Amino acid sequence: MAYDDKIFGDIGYYAVKVENGINPDLALAKEADKLFKADREANLNHYLMVRTDSKAHAKILNELYRAETDLRLKRIDSAKTYTYIKQTIGKLRNGDLDGIICVDMLGEGFDFPNLKIGVIHKPHKSLAVTLQFIGRFARTNAENIGEAKFIAIPNDITLGRKQLFAEGAIWNDIVKDLSQQAIVEEDEIKEVLDTFEVTSAPDEDEQFSFYNINPYLHVKIYSVEEFYIDGELDLPNHEVLHEGVSEEKSTVVFITREVVKPKWIKSDQLINVKYYLFIIHYDVKNKLLFIHSSSIRSKQFYDDVVEEFSTGDYRRITKKEINKVLVDLDDTEFFNIGMQNRSPNSGESYRTISGPNAEKSIRKSHGRLYANGHVFGKAKSNGEPLTIGYSSGAKVWSNAYKKIPQLIQWCEVLGNKIVSDKEVLTKTGLDNLTIGEPVSKFPKKVITATWNGDTFSNTPLLYVMDEDEILFTYQLLDFEIIINHEESTDEQLIYSLTNDILEVNLCYDFENHNSFVLEPENHLEVKYGAHTDDILNYLDDYPLHLYLDDFAAVINHDYHKPTESGELYFDSARIESIDWVALGTDITKEFYDDNQKKVDNGNLNSIHESLEIVLLNTTPNVLIYDHGTGEIADFISVRNEANDIKVELFHVKGSSGENPGDRVNDVYEVSMQAVKSQLWTSNRSGFIEKVKYRVNGKQEKFILGTQANFVNILSQAKRLRFIFTIVQPGISAVLLTEKLSTNLAAADDAIQNNGNEPLRIIGS
């Protein structure tokens, strides 16, 4: 309307292209000087404003314009006194100055229509502020003035879906469109906000406006059968100040206040006061519940909310579903990508790639080992730029703050993608990473399990509690995960966490995740980082990696196929043999836990005893017997050689039958032990400390050498070579079946892919 009524005049955009090596500020200053002089020669009474975003930059610009142009400029910012600013504006009006240098812009009420040249060194990223800035220069209520001119370096900043600073942009048209678009969007926002019925606590401002709320775009998503809009938000120490309910939009908004005293003070003299925003939106069409929380983002919180605000069945959406938020995006670039190791090696359970175009670092070969973990990047949707990120915990975010109606609209766009049948194709290296398929039962038998990658990274503690008192503290990683094969089925896994003192019996299924088989006498909590949580919640948040008998994995209800790298077969010529009969060995006895059992068995050696004889004949410098719960390996051999230090980890498994042959389960179990032991070999110091912890000063653990010998050898400045060896009399080069061969090849592949030497096999 202002244009139609001639209150605002024409505006022009003068793009200044900068060659490599040229100072952009200098290029803008030279162009401003040229345009100013041209306008004055045309008898136009124009003045200019130089715009930047910081006082430090304003000082630099002041010196640059003084040295490189003929323009008479003064600097104005918040550090200047009111008197100084008033005097400077007076000089501008009197013609004693050609312009001013401003940080941001002059405040409301400043009217100087001769201000016609804007030099934008640092563009503002707010549409409203930019339109207001342009309005200062477009006024027509003065004599001898012409077109308003704006000088800037072309860039890809998008304001209201338009690239205002693109080269060749026609500002007369763009600014009119932006203004109209902003008006339409404002009307839509207010229309949605009017659907909310707001109630406020006593003594709170009843005129509180939800228009002023700008939530960060971050939600956790559940699939929910029905929405219960009348649910209550009941959080400890929280008071609900304002509650808004929109039946039309199936949305509830809570603003709460938490008042608690700091943990480090006993009196009530000091308190912490914090405000929280919660938005719960139900996408009726797609049956998805979106939960936004400004600060509290624990699993327990989200689960409590979804239980309170839903009826019927609910579930957290799967990784495959969450990945669909990338559907229909163009020009995708990722700044951060998480890759979840699908192999049973926990030495590197999770890898993160960060930096511009992180997706270019992902090759096809990564797909053999890694599954998609999390992503964050930028893209375009229908030509409009956006940022998008998601995690395996069904959380999605965009790096933006928006109004409540815009958050609702964003959620519904995500919902349509999540339930769609479209496949994600980013046309980047991210497509090389697999996405697990949701399953409701185990496709094959679970053979073993490893801890989650975050568990290895954070080294959490397990607390045994008596109310608020910690009775015992254990390292969670010292617990061995033992599968109860007899009681497990294809729908549930019975397992235990066991160390030398404590055993926790658990069940994992596809409906309830983790639960206790036997309720422990004391409450169990896991301390990780700054957080403490119930052990069941922890295991749900950081799920175990469950491996099947074909090296496939089930992680958090998602099935990950085994590595596909062509047909994997193990060369039978690599299988070394020991004459177990000559050593007087019962190959079904891995070890004896007391000597009487050996006597009762005709004094036949166990495999451990016979292997010890063989290893002693190789005369290592140090030989450690580490068999037991949480072991690194059954035997650890250390040899100090001329150019390097050779450490060999021997993993032993008895044969389930009296004759060698196709002992798939035996071989798989011992193979997994070898692969998993890579965790302890990722660095020299960590391995030394782990061995010291395992032997715990007990000399009887050392068959040869001492702890001091071990530490001295490994502390030498030599290359450290780890060799992983499995000892299983059930393996025979002559009787090697296709299934056994594939199993050994998969283990060998997992070990060599981490830069280690080929797997060594000792059989019969």
N, C-alpha and C positions, 0 to 999 in steps of 0.2 A: 504493500500500500504506500509505503514511503517513496518507493521508486515511481509508482503511478502518479503520486501527488507532487512529484519533483522536489520532495524534501531531501531525498538522496540522489546524487548524480552518478555518472558513469565511473566505473573503477577498472583499472588495468593492472595486470600482473606482468612484471618484467623479470623473467627468469635469467639468472646469471650463471652460466656454465663455467665450471672451474676445471682447468686441466690439472693433471697430476703435478704435485710440487708447488702449486700456487696456493697462497694463504687465502682461504675463503673470505675471511673478514676484510682483507685488503681489497679483494675483487668487488665485494659489496660496497665498500667505501668509495672506490673509484667510480662505480656505476651511479651511486647516489650523487656524487659531486657533478658528474656529467649531466644527469637529468635535472638537477637543481638549476644549473647554469642555463640549460636549454629552456626551462620554464621561465626563468627571469628574462632571458633574451626575447621570449615571446610575450613579455609584459604580463605574465601571470604572477600574482602576488602570493607565491607558494612558500611554505616552510616545511621542515621535515622533522620526523621523530625517528630516532634509532632505538630499536627494541632488543633487549637481551633478558636473561633470566637470573643473573647474579651480579652482586656489587663488584666482585673481583673482575668479572668479564667487562663490566661497564668501565672500570678504570683502564683496562687494557684498550678498549675501544676509544676512550677519550684521548689517549696518547696517540693511537694510530691515526685517527681523523685529524688531529692537530699536525702530525708530521707529514701525512700523505695527501691531504686535501686542503682546499682554501675555505672550507666551511667553518663558520663560527658556531661552536656548540658548547653547551654546558651540561653537566651530568646532574641528574636528579634521582635520588633514591631515599629509602626510609632513614638513612643515617643523617641526612641533611635536616637542618632546622626548618621550622615553618617559615621563618623570616627569609631564609636563604631561598626556599622554593618560591615564595611569593615574589621576591625580587627578580628571580630568574624568569618567571612567567611574565612579569612586567617588561623585562628587556626583550622577550620574544615578541610581545604585542607591539612594542615600540620600534621593532626592526633592528634592534642592536644585536640580535642573535639570528642565525639562520635556522637554528633548530635546537633540539634537546636530545640527550641520551637518557633513556629511562630503563629502570629495572621493572619488568612487567609493564604497567601503563599508569597514566594519571587517573586519579579517582573520579567518582561520580561528580557531575556538576561542572566539569571543566568544558567550556565551550569556546573553541577557537577554530572556526570553519576554514581558516587559511592553512590549517595543517593538512597538507595534501600529499606528502611523500612519506611513506612508511618503509623504513629499512629494517627488515626482519632478520637479525642475526641468529636468534634462537626462537623458532616458531612455538607458539603455545599449542598444546595437544587437546585443549578443551574447546569444543564447538561454540559453546555460549560465550566464552571469553574472546575467542577469535572473531565472532560476529560483532561483539561490542567494540573490539579494536578497530575493525573495518569501518564500523559506523562513525567513528570519530573523524575519519578522513573523507567520507562520502557526502558530508553536509554541503548544502548549496546556498546558505544564507549569508553570502559575502560577495563583494564585487571583485572582478578580475581574478576569478579562479576557474580552473578547468577540471579535467579528469583527475581523480585520485589515483595515485600510483603506488604500487607495492613491489618492493624489490626483495628477492629471496633466492637462495640456492635451491634448485629442484630437489625434492625428496619424496619419500613414499608415505609420509604421515597421512593418515586417513581421518577425516573429520566428517562425521555424519554420513558415512559411506561414500564420500567423495575424496579424491586425492587433489586437494586444493593447490598443493605446491608442485604438481606435475608439470613438466615442461609443456607449454602450449595450452595450459588451462585457461578457459574463458571465464574470468571472474564475474562478469556481469550476469551471466546465466547461472553459474554455479552458486553464487551467494544467494540469489533469489530462491533457487531450489533448496538450498540448505535451510533457509529460513522457513520455507513452507513445510519441509520435512520435519523440522524441529517442532513446529506447531502441532502437526498431526501426531507425532510421538508423545508430546505432552498431553494432548487430549486423551490418547489411549491409556497412558499411565494413570491419569486422574480418574478415568472411567472405571478401571479395574480397582483402584484404591477405594472408590466409592462403594464397592460391593462388600467391604469389610465392616463388620459391626465391632466396634472397639470398646472395651471396658478397661477402666483404670483402677488401681488400688486407691484407697482413701489417702488424701493428702498429696496425690500425684496430679499433675496437670492434665485435666480432662481434654484439653485442646491439643494434646500431643499429636503431631502429624506423622503418619507413616510415610509421607512423601519424603521426609528427611532421612529415611533409612536407606543405606546403600550397601547391601550385603556383598561380600566377596563371592564370586561364582565357584562354590565348592559344595558338593553334595555326596551323600552315600545313598545307594539305590537298592531297594528291595522289591521283589515281586510279591504282591499282596493280593489276597482274594477280595477283601472288602475293607473299606476305609471307615474308621470310627472317629468322626470329626469332633465328638464331645469328650475325647480323652483329656486327661490332665497331665501337666508337666510337673512332676514332683521330684525335685532335686534337693539334696541336703544343703542347708544353709542358704537356699535361694528363695527370694521373694518375687512373685510375679508382679511386675509394676504395670505392664500393659499387655493385654491380650486382644488379638484381632482375629475374627473368624469370618471367612468368606465361603458361604455355602455354594455360591455360584462357581467359584474357582477351586473348590475343594482344598482350601488352604487355611492353615492356622499359623499365626505369628505370636511369639512370646518374647517379651523383653523382661529380663530378670535382673535382680541385684543380689550379689553374694557378699555377705558381711562375715568375715572370719578374722580371728586374731592370728598373727604370725606364729608359726610353730616354735620360734625361738624366744617367745615371751610368755610368762605364766599369768601375768595380770591382764586386765581388759583395757589398759591405758592406750594401747595401740591396736588398730584394726585395719585390715585390708578390705577395701570396697572395690568391687569389680562388677561391670555390667556385661550382660550376655544377650545375644540375639539368636533365636531359634525359629526356623521356618520349616513347616511340614506341609508338603504339597503332594496330593494324590492325582496321578494321571489316570482318570477314569477309563478312558478308551483303552489304554495299554496295561492297566492294572499294575502300575509301578508307583512305589512310594519314594519320594525324594526327601531326604532329611538334611537340612543345612544347620550347622552349628558354628558360631563365630569362634569358639575356643575349645569346647569339650569334644574330643573326637575318639574316645576309647570305644572298644567293641562293646563293653557292658552298657555304656550310655546308649549307643545306637540300638542295641537289642531291646533295652527297656522301652525306648520310644516306640519302636515298631510293634512291640507287644501291647502297649497302651493304646495306640492309634490304629489298630487293625483287628479284624475278626477273621476267623478261618485260618487257612494255611498261609505261611509266608516263608520266603527264603531270600538269601543274599544272591544277587544275580551272578552268573558264572563269568569266568574270564572271557570265554568266547562271546558272550553277550556284551560285556563291557567294551571289548575291542571294536564293536560295531559303531561306537561313537565316531570312528574315523571314516565311516561310510560317506561317499559323495564329497570328499574333500580333494582339492586340487593344490598343486604346488606345495606339497607337504615337506617341511624341513623340521628335523628333530634336534633339540638341544640336549636332551637327556634320555637315554634308553637303558632300561634294566634287562639283563639277560639271565634267566634262571637255568642253572646247569642241570640237564636231564640225566647226566650220568651219575652213578652212585658215588662218585668221588666227591667228598665234601671239602676237599682242600680249597676248591673255589666254587662254592655253591651259587654264588651270585656275582655277576660282573656288571658294572655300570660304565657306560660310555658317555662322556660329557663333552660339549663344545659345539661350535657351529657345524651344521651338517653331520651330526653324529652318525646318521644312518649310512653314510658313505663308508664307515669303518666296518660295517657288517657284511660279511661275504657268505656265499652259499655254504661254505664249509662250516660256518657257525651253526647252521641249522641242524647239523649232525649232533651237536652237543647241547645247544641252548634252546630254551623256549622263551617266548615273549614274557617279560616281567612287568615293567611299567614304562610309560612314555610321557614326554612333555615336548611340545614343539609348536610350530605355527603352520597355518595353511590358509586356503581361501575356500569359502563356501558361497557359491553363486557370485563369485567375483569379489566378495567382501572378506577382508583379512580377519583372522581370529587366532587365538591361542587355545590349545587343548592339551589336557593331560589326564592320565588315569593310572590307577594302581590295581594290583591284584585283589585288594580288599574291597572292590566294588565302589571305589571313590573316583569321582570325575571332577575336574576343575578347569577353569579358564582364568587367566591372569587379568581379571577385570572386576571392578566394583560397579554394580548396576542397581536400579530401583527394584523393588519387590516384584512389580508386574513383569519386568524384563527377566528376572530370575525365573519366574513361573514359565514364561515363554521359552526360555533357554532349556528348562527341564523337559518341556513337551517336545521340543525339537530332538533332544537326546532320546526321549522315550520312543519316538517314531523310528529312530535309527536302530535302537536296541531290539525291537520286536520285528524288524524287517527281515526279509529273506535274502537281502543283498549280501554279497561277499565283500570283505574289505580288501582293497587293492590300493596301496599307497604309491606304488611304482617306485619304491625305494628299497634299500637293503633291509628295512624292517620286515618286508614280506618274506625274507628268508627264514625268519624265526617262526617256529610252530606255535600254534595255540591248542591247548588241550581240549579234548572232547569231553563234555560232562557225561558222567556215568552214574548209575544207581546201584551197581554191584561191581565186584572185581572181575575183570575178564579172565584172569588166571590167578593161580595161587600166589599169595604174597609170601615171599621168601625172607625178606629182610627189610629193615628201615633205617634211615639216617635222620639226623636232626635237620631242621630248617637252616638255610644259609644265615639268617639273622641270628640264630642261636649260636652258631659258630663265631660270628662276628662280635656279638655282645657279651659272650661268656657269662650267662646269667647264673644267679644263685637260687637254690631251692631252700626255702625256710620251712621248718616244721614248727607250727605255732601252737601255743596254748593261750587262747584268746589274743591279747595284744603282745604276749611275750614270745620271743624267738627262743625255742628250745634247742634246735640244732640248725646248722647251716652247712649245705653241701654245694659243690660245683655241679650244676645240672649236666654238664658234658661228661662228668665222671660216671653217670648212670648208663648202663648198657641197655639197649632196647632189645628185648627178647620176645620173639613171636611165639605164641601158643598155637602151633599148627593143628593140634588135635581138636581144639574147641573153636577155631576160626572157621568161618563159612565164606561164601561168595558175597554175602551181604554185610558181614561184620568181621572185624579183626580183633581178636583178643590178644593183648600184649601186656608186658610189664616193663617198668623202669626199675632197674636193679643196680645197687652198688653193694659193697661188702656188708652194709648194715641195714639198709632200707629197701623194701620192695613195694612198689605202687602198681596195683593191678587195674588195668584200664581196658576200655572197649572203644573202638572207632567204628561208626557206621555212617551211612549216607543220609540219614535223617537228623540225627542228634549230634553229629561230629563226635566229640570225645566225652566219655562218661566213665564213672568208676564201676568196676565189676564188684569190688569190695570197698565199701566206704572206709577210708583210713581213720585211725583213732584220732589223729590230730589234723587240723586244717593245714593245707599245703599252699604256700604262696611262692611265686617266682619273682625275683627282683632282677630287673634288666634296665640298665641305664638309670634314669631317675624315676622309673615306674615300678610299681608292685601290683601283681594281679594274681587272682586265683589260678591254680595250675591248669584247670580245665579251660578257662578263658585264654590262658597263654597258648596252650596247644591248639586251640581253635584259631587264634590269630597268627600263630607261627607253626603251621601244620607240618607234621613229619612227612618225609619223602618215602613213600612205600614202593618197594621194587618187586616186580613179579618175576616169574621164573624164565622170562625171555628178555630180561633187562628193560622191559617197559616200566613205566612208573605211574602211580596214582598220587597226585598232589592236590589236596583240597578239593576232592570230588572230581578232578579233571584227569582224564586218561591221556598219558603221553606215550606215543608209540615208541618202540625201540629204535635205536639208531638204524637208519637205512643208508648203507654205504655199499650196496651190492651184496652178494652172498659172502658171509664171513665164515671162513673155515680155518682151523688151526692146523699148522703143519705138524703131523704126528712125529716127524723126525726130531722135533724140538723137545719131546718128552724124555726126560732122563729117568733112569730106573734105579731102584735100590733092591737088592736081594733081601727082602724082608724075612724070608724063611731062614736064610743063613744067619740072620741076626736074632733068630728065635722070637719073632714078633707075632702077636695077635693083632691083625690089621683092623679088627673091629673095635679094639680098645685104644682110644686116643690117649688116655692117661688113667692112672689109678689114683684114687683119692686116699687110699690107705693100703699098706703093704699086704694085709691079710687077703685082700681081693686078688692080688698077684699070686700069692701062695695057692689060693683056691683055684686059680686059673693055670696051674701047672708051671708056675714061675716063668711064664712067657712074658717077654717085654711088651710094654705099650709102645705105640708109635713114637711118643715123646722120648722114651728111653732109648730106643734104637736110633732115632735121629740125633740125639745128643752124642752117641758114640761116633756117628758119621761126622758130625760137625767138629768134634774134638780132634779128629784125624786131619782136619784141614788147618789146624793150628792158627786160629784167629788170635788177635791181640786181646780182644774182650769178647766174652760170650755171656749173654744175659738170658735168664729164663723168666719170661714176663707173663706166663699163662695165668689167667684169672679175669674176673669181671673188669671191664674197662681197659683190657690189655691193648698195647700198641701192636704186638705180635706175640706168638708163643715163644719164639727165640729171636734174639737180636745179636747178630754177629758183626763185629767191627774189625776191619783190617787196615792197618796203617801202611800204605804202599808208597812207592817212591814219589809218584807225582800226584796222588790223590788219596782220599780216604773212602774206602768201600764199606758201606753199611748195608747189610742184607737183613730183610725182615722175613721170617719164616712163619707162614700161617698153616696150621695143621688141622686136618679133619680125618677122623677115623672112617673106615668103610662100613656102610650099613649091612654089607654082606661079607661072607668069608672069601669070596673070589673077586678079583678085579673085574670091572666091566662098566656097564652103563648106570653109574650112580649119579643121576642128574642132580638130585637135591643136595647130596653131599658136595658135589663139585661146585654147584652154584653158591652154596653157603660159604665155602672157603674162598672162592673167587671174589665174592663180595667183601669178605674180610680184608683181602689184599687191596682191593680197590679203595675201600673206605680208609685204610691206614695211611693213604696219601695225605690225609688231613694233617697228620703230625709231622710231615716232612716238607712243608712248604717253606720253612726257613730254618737255618742252623740253630739259632738261639732258642727258638720255640721247641725244637726237637730235644735239645739238651735239657731244657727245663722239664719237659714232659717225662723224659726218662728218669730224671732225678726225683720227680714226684712219684713215679711208679715204684721205683726201688725203695724210696723212703728210708734211705740209710741202711737197708738190710743187706749185709754182705752175702747172705745165703742166696740172694737173687743172682749173684755173679758166679757163674760156673768157671769162668776164667777172668782174671783181672779184678779191678776194683772201680769204685765210682770215680776216684781221682784219676785213674788211668783213662777211663772213658772220657771225662771232661777234658783232660790234657790233650788227648788225641784229636777230639773234635774241635778243639779251640785253635788248632794249627791252621796257618794260612794256606790251606790246600783245597783243591776242588773236592766237593762232597758228592759222592755217587750213591744213590739209593737204588737197591735192587729188591724187587718184590717177588717173593717165591711162595708158591703153594705146594704143600706136601699132602698128597692124597693117594693112598694105595689103590683106591678104586679106579684110578686113571691108568690106562694101559695104551701104549702106542699101537699094539696089535689089535686091541678091542675097542678102539676109539670110534664111537658112533657119530652120526651126523649131528645129533642134538648136543652131545658133549663137545664136539668140535666147535659148533657155533657158540656155545656158552664160553668156552675158553678164549675164542677169538674176540668176543665182545669185551671180556675182561682185559685182554691184552690191548685191545684198541683203546679202552678207557684209560689205561695206564700210559701208553705211549703218546696219547693226545695231550697229556700234561707234561711232555718233555722228558719222560723217564725212559729208562732202558726197557727192552722187551720183558714181558712177564716170564719168569722161570717156573717150569713145571717139574716136579719130582713125583713119579708114580711108581708103577710096578713093571 
